Amino acid sequence: MTDATGTLDLVVVGSINVDLVVHADALPRPGETVSGSRFERFFGGKGANQAVAAARAGAKVGFAGAVGDDAFGTEARADLAAEGIDVAAVRTLPGVATGIAAIVVDAKGENQIALAAGANALVDEASAEAALKRLKPGGFVALSFEVPDAPLAAAARLAARAGARVVASPAPVRKLADDILAAHPLLVLNGDEAATLVDLHLLEMSSAADSHGRATGAALALSALCGAPVVITIGADGAIVTDGTTVTHVPGRRVTVVDTTGAGDTLAGVLAAGLAQGLPLDVAAARAVAAAALSVGAAGARTGMPTGDAIDRVFGEG
């Protein structure tokens, strides 16, 4: 675990969940019950997943969040610490359940997810403040939206005052708070989330018939809103990256898909880690896309998350 001397590259503010996964041939339709072939339990939460991905990629990571005083919470907090993540700002809340995600994964590796927020709904500004005290000058703060706006806005304000950069992954997507916008966050989100965020902020974007064109239009509109780069994931096709002027397509990689759970979190975490380690945006994005491709080869949000060495090997292959 990192110490408290302001040496963290990255602080993640977000959720900690335990994922309860049922594997089935097909995803259930509304009102339908499907039979599953097996059940598995994994540690998750979009914020915690991003933190693990960043830590495995080599960043020194701290976490701000909350768990309940149940067995799930004890185990989830210990798992983050075992990944080398500073958990001093992770609160254990008495009489509260740890957040859980109920996930169904089909034979193609696609998934449906339902969340019960539990302790994640009670993450507060104090946790964010405590974690950011450990951030090194010029570090990065990653915001994950499975927690309330108050700690995210507080982290954004503190980051702006400290000269830290903010990376935001608005999923579940909602309108960005003023304090978050004022921090000029670099956004990381998928195509559907990007389109929704464009609508929520009443932005105009060029129309396009294909997914690449729609992602490009959304990326440019959102970059103008935030005054910062935007990365939009487009599934197996990789990602669209813009700095507000230049638009780049980072192609995906052909892989065998076992489970897509956590692929987006892997990409966001590795991207934040790369930026915090001083990589240019295009290089950090390309490494993040490679890491996301590696992550879908195993069941569970974190099982397939690669180490920095594994990313280097695949990235070096082109």
C-alpha positions as CSV (number, residue, x, y, z in Angstrom):
1,M,0.0,0.0,0.0
2,T,1.2,3.5,-0.8
3,D,2.0,5.9,2.1
4,A,0.4,9.2,3.0
5,T,3.1,11.5,1.7
6,G,1.4,12.7,-1.4
7,T,2.9,10.2,-3.8
8,L,-0.2,8.8,-5.4
9,D,-0.4,9.2,-9.2
10,L,-4.1,8.7,-9.4
11,V,-7.1,8.9,-7.0
12,V,-10.3,7.2,-7.9
13,V,-13.6,8.4,-6.4
14,G,-16.3,5.8,-7.0
15,S,-18.1,2.6,-6.2
16,I,-17.2,-0.7,-4.6
17,N,-19.5,-3.6,-5.4
18,V,-19.6,-7.4,-5.1
19,D,-20.7,-8.9,-8.5
20,L,-23.1,-11.8,-8.4
21,V,-23.0,-13.4,-11.8
22,V,-25.3,-15.9,-13.5
23,H,-24.2,-17.4,-16.9
24,A,-27.1,-18.3,-19.2
25,D,-27.6,-19.1,-22.9
26,A,-29.4,-15.8,-23.5
27,L,-30.2,-12.6,-21.7
28,P,-33.7,-12.4,-20.2
29,R,-36.4,-10.3,-21.9
30,P,-38.7,-8.2,-19.7
31,G,-40.8,-10.6,-17.6
32,E,-38.8,-13.7,-18.7
33,T,-37.0,-16.1,-16.5
34,V,-33.9,-17.9,-17.9
35,S,-32.0,-20.8,-16.5
36,G,-28.4,-20.3,-15.8
37,S,-25.6,-22.8,-16.2
38,R,-23.4,-21.6,-13.3
39,F,-23.0,-18.9,-10.6
40,E,-19.9,-16.9,-9.8
41,R,-19.0,-14.1,-7.4
42,F,-16.5,-11.4,-8.2
43,F,-15.4,-8.1,-6.7
44,G,-16.6,-5.1,-8.8
45,G,-18.0,-1.6,-8.8
46,K,-17.0,0.6,-11.7
47,G,-14.8,2.8,-9.6
48,A,-13.1,-0.1,-7.9
49,N,-12.6,-1.8,-11.2
50,Q,-11.0,1.3,-12.7
51,A,-8.7,1.5,-9.7
52,V,-7.6,-2.1,-10.1
53,A,-7.0,-1.7,-13.8
54,A,-4.9,1.4,-13.2
55,A,-2.9,-0.3,-10.4
56,R,-2.2,-3.3,-12.5
57,A,-1.0,-1.0,-15.3
58,G,1.6,0.4,-12.9
59,A,0.0,3.5,-11.4
60,K,0.1,4.3,-7.7
61,V,-3.6,4.5,-6.9
62,G,-5.7,5.6,-4.0
63,F,-9.4,5.1,-3.6
64,A,-12.3,7.1,-2.0
65,G,-15.5,5.2,-1.4
66,A,-17.5,3.2,1.1
67,V,-18.4,-0.4,2.0
68,G,-20.8,-1.8,4.6
69,D,-19.8,-3.6,7.8
70,D,-20.7,-7.0,6.3
71,A,-18.6,-9.8,5.0
72,F,-18.8,-8.5,1.4
73,G,-17.4,-5.1,2.6
74,T,-14.5,-6.6,4.5
75,E,-13.5,-8.8,1.6
76,A,-13.9,-6.1,-1.0
77,R,-11.8,-3.6,0.9
78,A,-9.1,-6.2,1.5
79,D,-9.1,-7.2,-2.2
80,L,-8.4,-3.6,-3.2
81,A,-5.6,-3.4,-0.6
82,A,-4.1,-6.6,-2.0
83,E,-3.9,-4.9,-5.4
84,G,-1.6,-2.3,-3.9
85,I,-4.4,0.4,-3.7
86,D,-4.4,2.9,-0.9
87,V,-7.7,2.3,0.9
88,A,-7.3,4.7,3.8
89,A,-10.1,6.8,2.5
90,V,-12.5,3.8,2.1
91,R,-15.0,4.1,4.9
92,T,-16.8,1.1,6.5
93,L,-20.3,2.2,7.4
94,P,-22.1,0.4,10.3
95,G,-25.5,-1.1,9.7
96,V,-25.2,-0.6,5.9
97,A,-25.0,-3.2,3.2
98,T,-22.1,-3.2,0.7
99,G,-23.2,-2.5,-2.9
100,I,-23.9,-5.4,-5.1
101,A,-24.4,-6.0,-8.9
102,A,-26.6,-8.7,-10.2
103,I,-25.2,-9.7,-13.6
104,V,-26.4,-12.1,-16.3
105,V,-23.9,-13.0,-19.0
106,D,-25.0,-14.8,-22.2
107,A,-23.2,-17.3,-24.4
108,K,-21.8,-14.4,-26.5
109,G,-20.3,-12.7,-23.5
110,E,-22.8,-9.8,-23.5
111,N,-24.3,-8.8,-20.2
112,Q,-27.2,-7.2,-18.3
113,I,-26.5,-5.5,-14.9
114,A,-28.7,-4.4,-12.1
115,L,-27.2,-2.5,-9.1
116,A,-28.1,-2.1,-5.4
117,A,-26.0,0.9,-4.3
118,G,-25.8,0.1,-0.6
119,A,-22.9,2.0,0.9
120,N,-22.0,3.6,-2.4
121,A,-25.0,5.9,-2.0
122,L,-23.4,7.3,1.2
123,V,-19.9,8.1,-0.1
124,D,-19.3,11.6,1.1
125,E,-17.1,14.7,0.4
126,A,-14.8,13.9,3.4
127,S,-13.7,10.6,1.8
128,A,-12.8,12.5,-1.4
129,E,-10.9,15.1,0.5
130,A,-9.0,12.6,2.5
131,A,-7.9,10.7,-0.6
132,L,-6.8,13.8,-2.5
133,K,-4.5,14.8,0.3
134,R,-2.4,11.8,-0.8
135,L,-2.2,12.9,-4.5
136,K,1.1,14.0,-5.8
137,P,1.4,17.4,-7.5
138,G,0.2,17.2,-11.1
139,G,-1.7,13.9,-10.4
140,F,-5.0,12.8,-11.8
141,V,-8.4,12.2,-10.2
142,A,-10.8,9.7,-11.8
143,L,-14.6,10.2,-11.2
144,S,-16.9,7.2,-11.5
145,F,-20.6,7.9,-11.4
146,E,-22.1,5.0,-9.3
147,V,-21.9,7.3,-6.3
148,P,-23.7,10.7,-5.6
149,D,-22.7,13.9,-7.2
150,A,-21.6,15.6,-3.9
151,P,-18.3,13.6,-3.5
152,L,-17.6,13.8,-7.3
153,A,-18.1,17.6,-7.3
154,A,-16.0,18.0,-4.2
155,A,-13.2,16.0,-5.8
156,A,-13.4,18.0,-8.9
157,R,-13.2,21.3,-7.0
158,L,-10.3,20.1,-4.9
159,A,-8.5,18.8,-8.0
160,A,-8.9,22.1,-9.8
161,R,-7.5,24.0,-6.8
162,A,-4.5,21.6,-6.6
163,G,-3.8,21.7,-10.3
164,A,-4.7,18.1,-10.8
165,R,-6.4,16.8,-13.9
166,V,-9.8,15.1,-13.8
167,V,-10.9,12.1,-15.8
168,A,-14.7,11.4,-15.7
169,S,-16.6,8.3,-16.7
170,P,-20.3,9.3,-16.5
171,A,-21.9,5.9,-16.2
172,P,-24.7,5.6,-15.2
173,V,-24.9,8.7,-17.4
174,R,-26.4,11.9,-16.0
175,K,-25.9,15.7,-16.6
176,L,-22.5,16.8,-15.4
177,A,-22.6,19.0,-12.3
178,D,-21.2,22.6,-12.7
179,D,-18.2,21.9,-10.4
180,I,-17.3,18.9,-12.6
181,L,-17.6,20.9,-15.8
182,A,-15.5,23.7,-14.2
183,A,-12.6,21.2,-13.7
184,H,-12.5,20.6,-17.5
185,P,-12.8,16.8,-17.2
186,L,-11.5,14.5,-19.9
187,L,-14.5,12.3,-20.6
188,V,-14.4,8.5,-21.1
189,L,-17.7,6.9,-22.1
190,N,-19.3,4.6,-24.6
191,G,-21.4,5.7,-27.7
192,D,-24.8,5.4,-26.0
193,E,-23.7,7.3,-23.0
194,A,-22.1,10.0,-25.1
195,A,-25.4,10.4,-27.1
196,T,-27.4,10.7,-23.9
197,L,-25.0,13.2,-22.4
198,V,-25.2,15.3,-25.6
199,D,-29.0,15.4,-25.2
200,L,-28.9,16.1,-21.5
201,H,-26.7,19.2,-22.1
202,L,-28.8,20.2,-25.1
203,L,-25.7,20.2,-27.4
204,E,-25.7,20.3,-31.2
205,M,-23.8,17.7,-33.1
206,S,-23.5,16.7,-36.8
207,S,-25.7,13.8,-37.9
208,A,-24.1,10.6,-39.2
209,A,-25.4,7.2,-40.4
210,D,-22.7,5.0,-38.9
211,S,-21.4,4.5,-35.3
212,H,-18.0,6.0,-36.1
213,G,-19.6,9.2,-37.4
214,R,-22.0,9.5,-34.5
215,A,-19.2,8.9,-32.0
216,T,-17.1,11.5,-33.7
217,G,-19.9,14.1,-33.6
218,A,-20.6,13.4,-30.0
219,A,-16.9,13.5,-29.1
220,L,-16.5,17.0,-30.7
221,A,-19.6,18.3,-29.0
222,L,-18.6,17.0,-25.6
223,S,-15.1,18.2,-26.0
224,A,-16.4,21.7,-26.6
225,L,-18.6,21.5,-23.5
226,C,-15.7,20.4,-21.2
227,G,-12.8,22.1,-22.9
228,A,-10.9,18.9,-22.7
229,P,-10.3,15.7,-24.7
230,V,-13.0,13.0,-25.1
231,V,-12.6,9.2,-25.6
232,I,-15.6,7.3,-26.8
233,T,-15.5,3.6,-26.9
234,I,-17.2,1.8,-29.8
235,G,-17.0,-1.8,-28.7
236,A,-14.9,-4.2,-30.7
237,D,-14.1,-1.4,-33.1
238,G,-11.9,0.4,-30.5
239,A,-12.4,4.1,-29.6
240,I,-12.8,7.5,-31.0
241,V,-10.4,10.1,-29.5
242,T,-10.4,13.8,-29.9
243,D,-8.6,16.7,-28.4
244,G,-11.3,19.1,-29.6
245,T,-9.7,19.6,-33.0
246,T,-8.1,16.4,-34.3
247,V,-10.2,13.2,-34.3
248,T,-8.4,9.8,-34.2
249,H,-9.8,6.3,-34.5
250,V,-8.0,3.8,-32.3
251,P,-8.8,0.4,-33.8
252,G,-9.9,-2.5,-31.7
253,R,-8.3,-6.0,-31.7
254,R,-9.7,-9.3,-32.7
255,V,-10.1,-11.4,-29.6
256,T,-12.1,-14.3,-28.3
257,V,-14.8,-12.9,-26.0
258,V,-15.7,-14.7,-22.8
259,D,-17.2,-11.8,-20.8
260,T,-17.4,-8.1,-21.6
261,T,-18.1,-7.1,-18.0
262,G,-15.5,-4.6,-16.9
263,A,-14.0,-3.9,-20.4
264,G,-15.0,-0.3,-20.3
265,D,-13.7,0.0,-16.7
266,T,-10.4,-1.5,-17.8
267,L,-10.1,1.0,-20.7
268,A,-10.9,3.9,-18.4
269,G,-8.5,2.8,-15.7
270,V,-5.6,2.1,-18.0
271,L,-6.2,5.4,-19.8
272,A,-6.1,7.3,-16.5
273,A,-3.0,5.4,-15.4
274,G,-1.2,6.2,-18.7
275,L,-2.0,9.9,-18.5
276,A,-1.0,10.0,-14.8
277,Q,2.3,8.4,-15.8
278,G,2.9,11.1,-18.4
279,L,1.9,9.3,-21.7
280,P,0.5,11.4,-24.5
281,L,-3.2,11.0,-25.0
282,D,-2.9,9.0,-28.2
283,V,-0.5,6.5,-26.7
284,A,-2.5,6.2,-23.5
285,A,-5.7,5.6,-25.5
286,A,-4.1,3.0,-27.7
287,R,-2.7,1.1,-24.6
288,A,-6.2,1.4,-23.0
289,V,-7.9,-0.2,-26.0
290,A,-5.4,-3.0,-26.0
291,A,-5.9,-3.6,-22.3
292,A,-9.7,-3.7,-22.8
293,A,-9.3,-6.3,-25.5
294,L,-7.2,-8.5,-23.2
295,S,-9.8,-8.1,-20.4
296,V,-12.7,-9.8,-22.2
297,G,-10.8,-13.1,-22.4
298,A,-11.8,-14.2,-18.8
299,A,-15.0,-14.2,-16.8
300,G,-15.6,-11.5,-14.3
301,A,-14.9,-7.7,-14.4
302,R,-11.3,-8.0,-13.0
303,T,-10.1,-11.5,-13.8
304,G,-8.9,-10.7,-17.2
305,M,-7.5,-7.2,-16.4
306,P,-3.9,-7.2,-17.6
307,T,-0.7,-6.1,-15.9
308,G,1.4,-3.4,-17.4
309,D,3.8,-6.0,-18.8
310,A,1.0,-7.9,-20.5
311,I,-0.2,-4.6,-22.1
312,D,3.3,-3.8,-23.2
313,R,3.6,-7.2,-25.0
314,V,0.3,-6.8,-26.9
315,F,0.8,-3.1,-27.6
316,G,4.3,-3.8,-28.9
317,E,2.8,-6.4,-31.4
318,G,0.8,-3.6,-33.1
